[in-house]
Amino acid sequence: IQYTSGTTGFPKGAMLTHSNILGDADLVGLSQKLAAEDVVCAPVPFYHCFGCVMAVLTSLTRGCALVTPHDFFDPVHTLDAVERFRATALYGVPTMFIAQLSDAHFDEVDLSSLRTGIMAGSPCPIEVMRDVVSRMGASQMTIAYGQTEASPVITQTTTDDTVERRVTTVGRALPGLEVRIVEPETGRDCATGVQGELWARGFTIMAGYFDKPEETAVAIDGDGWLHTGDLATVDEEGYFRITGRLKDMVIRGGENIYPREVEEFLFTHPAIREVQCFGIPDRRFGEQLAAWVRLKEGSSLTEDEVVEFCRGKISHFKIPRYVRVVGEFPMTVTGKVQKYKMREAMCEELQLDEAETA
């Protein structure tokens, strides 16, 4: 039983079979071309799917070494472990890679052994992936997308994919899995390039949520399709792009805003280290977009300057109504951002009553 991360609420226990996790682990290693001579550095928790499946079981099925840098994630310990053990693969969620790239120790470490690895667990900003390839030298770094309910990987780029594919997409479906992009309201397949909800079916899908038959029936339909709740598109060659969460979509005065799109834009600002966008209630428009921003060390940026950076570059209704420069984001212990806690904090700060937050 693997518990979901709880980024949007209370975690649920996903019941994963031995076949689920062993099969998924082996294919994850195959996408990286891991072999006996490889050394995987994995600073991720081993009680979660990223650690127990993609690190431990992948290393076992592919016969390679596994290094655990520390008893909790620390950018310096991780960088030092890559250098000391000549790691060829590095794992982590985007916030971990951002922390390493931003660390003052970064330029002092020899990372020349790095070849591949996995960035997964939450949407990866395109600019971060570019930095991992160019500055870390992990020229064959892969992106994996999935959920605990899928053991966990559904799609992944491979070392043979072009840099552009590995930077801008989450790859293609793992062998043996079916993936569809559908209209959430109708269940009909979307045309190529059209955004819809990503559904998956195959040998890695969980048996169900522990002791929660009703929630299981909502997540997996009668035909065995897992409804991920993630919004995505697929191109003519079967490469998927994650465009946001269905529940994260902000509807401002009838206009749909997808926070991921605004986050990707704001991330291009040279002073911004991390950014998270989310919706909060509004009497006039129904919802407004808010943005929390973390700055790079030594940088300064006001909230008004963030808004001004957006003017004339993105549609006016996508410009965040509220911007906060913060020192940290609320996170799960696995390194994922909890947007619902940000929303709660903003509602409290702006003194929105229960009628507005319903």
N, C-alpha and C positions, 0 to 999 in steps of 0.2 A: 504494500500500500504506500503510494507516494502522494503527499499532500501538495495541492496547488499552492501557488505563491501568495495568494491573498492580496493581490495588487488592487482589486476592486471590491473586496469584502472578505468574509470569513472563508478560510481555506476548506476544501473538500478533499476527501481521501479517494484517489484514483486507484482502482484495483488493476494492477498490471501483471500479466502472466509472464512466466519464464520465457516463453516463445516471443512475446512482445518485446521484452527488453534485450534479449540476446540478439535477435534478428536486427533490431534497430541499431544496436551498438556496432555490430559488424559492418553494416552499410555506412555508418558514420565514419568509421576508420577507412573504409574503401574509398570514400570520397576524398580523403586526404592522402591516399596512397601510403598509409602507415605500414611499416614493416619492422622486423626485429631490430634493425639498426637505429630506429627512431627513439627519441626521448620526448615524452609529453610532459609539459609543465602545466599543472592544473591547480590554480589558486581558488577553486570553487568548492562550495560545501558538498561533502560526499553523501549527505542524507537527502539531497535533492537530485532530480533526474540528470542535470548537467554533470554532477560529480559521479553519482553511482552508475549511471549508464554510459554517458559519453566519455567519461574519463576512465573509471575503473574497468568496466566491462569492455569498452573499446580497446583499451590497452591489453587486456587478457586475450580477446579474440584475435587481435592483430599481432600479439607477441612482442610488443615494445615496452620500454621502461616507462615508469610513471614517477614523476617528482612532485611532492607536495611541499611548496616553499615555506609554509608557516602554518600555525594552527588557526589563523584567521587571515583574511586578505590584507596584505600590506604591499604597496607598490614597490618599495625598496627591496623587501625580501624576495618578491617575485622577480624583479629585474636581476638581482644578484644570483638567484637560482638558475635563471636562463644562462647566465655567463658561466657559473661554476660547473654546471652539469652539461653544458653545451646542448641545451634543449633545441630540438628541431621543430617542435610544435608548441604553441601557447594557446591556452583556453581562457575565456572570460566573457563576462557580460560587458556591454559598451562602457559602463561607468568604470570598470576596472582598467580597460585600455586607456580611457581618458586620464585616469589618475596616474598611470605609468608614463604616458606621453607628457604630462604636465609636471612630473616630478623633477626637482632640481638635480637629482642624481642621474637622470636619464642619459645625458651626453657622456657620462663617465663609464658607462657599461658597454661591454662588447656583446652585441646581439647578433653577430655575423653567422651564428649557427642556425638561426631561425629560418625555417622554410615555409611552414604551414601552421595550421591551428584552426580554431573555431571561435568566431564571435557570435553569440546567440543570447537568448534569454529575454531580450527586449529589442525593439526596433533600433537598428544601428544607423546613426547619422552618416551620410555619405562621406562627409569630410573626415570623420574619424577613421573610416575604412581606408581612405586614401593615405592618411598619415601612417597607419599600421603597415601598409605596403611599402611606402616610400621611406619613412623614418625608422621603422623597426626592421625593415628589410625582409619582412615575411611575405615574399613575392607570391606565394601560393596560399595565402590565408583564405579560409572559406567562411561563408555565412550560412548559418543553419537557422531554419524557422520551424517552430512546432509548439506543442503544448504538452504538459504533463500527461494529459488524457491520450496522447499519441505516442507515448513511451520514449522520448518526447519528439524526435525529429520527423517532420513531414516532408520538407524540401531542403535541399542543400546545394550550394555551388560545389564545383570540383576543382582540383588543381589544373585541369585541362581547360577550364573556362577562361575566356579573355578577362583581362583586368577590369574592363568596363562592366562585364557581366557580374564579376565578383564584387564590384563596388556598388552597383546600382540595383541588383536583384537578390533574391534569396534562393536562386537556383531553380532546379526542376524537382519534380516528385521523386522520392526515393524509389528504387525498383520494387515493384510489387504493390505500390500504393496508387490509388486513384484520387485525383484532386480535381474539384470543380469550382468554378466561380459562378454563383447564382444570385438571382434577385431575392433578397431576404423576404419580401412580401409574397412572392409567388412561387419560389422554388424553381423557376425556369433558369436555364443556363444563360449567362451573359455572353454577348459577342466578344470576340478578341479585343483586348484593350479597354473594355468597359468595366468599371468598378462594380464589385459585388462582394458577397460574403464567401469566404473560402470554406468549402466542405471537403472532408477527407474520409476515405474508406480503405480498409485493408488490414493486414496482419499485425500492425502495431497499435491498433485502436484498443483502448482499455475494455475490460469486462464490464465496467460500470463504476459508479461512486459507491463507496462503502456505506451500506445501510441507508442509502438515499435513492430509492427507486424512482421517485418523482423527478428529482433533478437529473437522474440518468436518462429518463425518457425525453427530457427537454434537450439534453446535449446530443443524444444519439437517436436518430429517427428509426422508424420501422424497417427501413432498407439498409440500416447499418452505417449511414453517413454521420460523421461527427460534425456538428455545426460549431465552428471555432469561434464565431463572433468577431473574427478579424476581417477587415476589408482589404481587398487585393485586386490586382489585375493580372492577366496572363497574356504573353505575346504569342506570335505565330510559332515560335520554336519551343514553347512550353516553359518559358522562364517566368517566374512569379515575382511580383512586387507587392509588398505589404504597404497599404496606404493609410491604415489607421484601424481603430477599434470601432465596431458598430455602436457600442455604448458611449464612446468618446465623442461622437459627432455632435457638433454644436449647431443648433438652429437659431440663427439670429434674424429676427424679422422675416422669416421665410427663406433665408439664404442658408444653405448648408456649408459649414466650415469644418474641414478635417484638420485637427490639430497637428498631425504629422507633417502636413504640407507647410504650415507656418513655422514649425520647429526647424525643418530643413532650411528654410530661408534665413531665419534668425541665426542659425549656426554658422552662416557665412560671415557674420560680423567678426572682425579680428580680435575683439576683446571678450567675446562670449565663449566660455568653456562648456557650459551645458545649458539647455533650455527645455522647459516643459510647459505646454499649453493645455488649457482645459476650460470648460464652460462653467459659468456661474449664473444663477437666476437674475432676471432683470424685469422690472415691471412693464417697461415700454416694449422691449424687443423680445421678451421671452427668455433669451439667454444672451450673455455677452462673453467674449473670449478674454481670458486672463493668461498671463505669461509670467512664470517664475524663471529668473535668469541667475546663473552663477558665472562669475567672471574669472578670467585667467589671472594668475598671480601677477601682481604689479599693474594690472589694468584698472581703469576707472570708466564708469559709464553710468549716466543717470537714466532714470525711467523715461524721462521726456526724450532723451537721445535715442533710446530704443524705438520709440514710436516714430520719431523723425526718420530713422533709418528705413522704416517701412514705407513711408509716403512715396507714392509714384512708382513703387516697385512691385507691390502686391495690391490686389483689389482692396478698396477702402474698407469694405465690411470684414475683411480678414485681419485688419490691423488690431492688435490686442487693445481692448478698452482699458484694461488694468495691467500694469507691469510692476513687478516687485523684484528688486535685486536682493538675493538672499545668499546666506553663507552655505546652506546645505538643503537638500531635499529630504522629505520623509521617505525612508527606504525599508524594504523587507530585508531580512537577514541574508537573502541570496543576492542582494544588490539591485533589486528592481524598484523603480520609483512607484510610490503610492499616490496617484493623482487624487483619489477620493479624500485623502487627508489634506491635500492642498486646497481642494474645494471647500472642505469644512472650515479650514482656517480663514479663507477669504470671506466666507459667509459670516463667520463670527466677527471678523475685522470690520466688515461693511454693515454689520448689524441687520442682516437679512432675516426676516421672521420666517416661521415654519410655512406659512402660506406661499412664500416666494421660493422656498427650497423644496417644495413637494414635487 
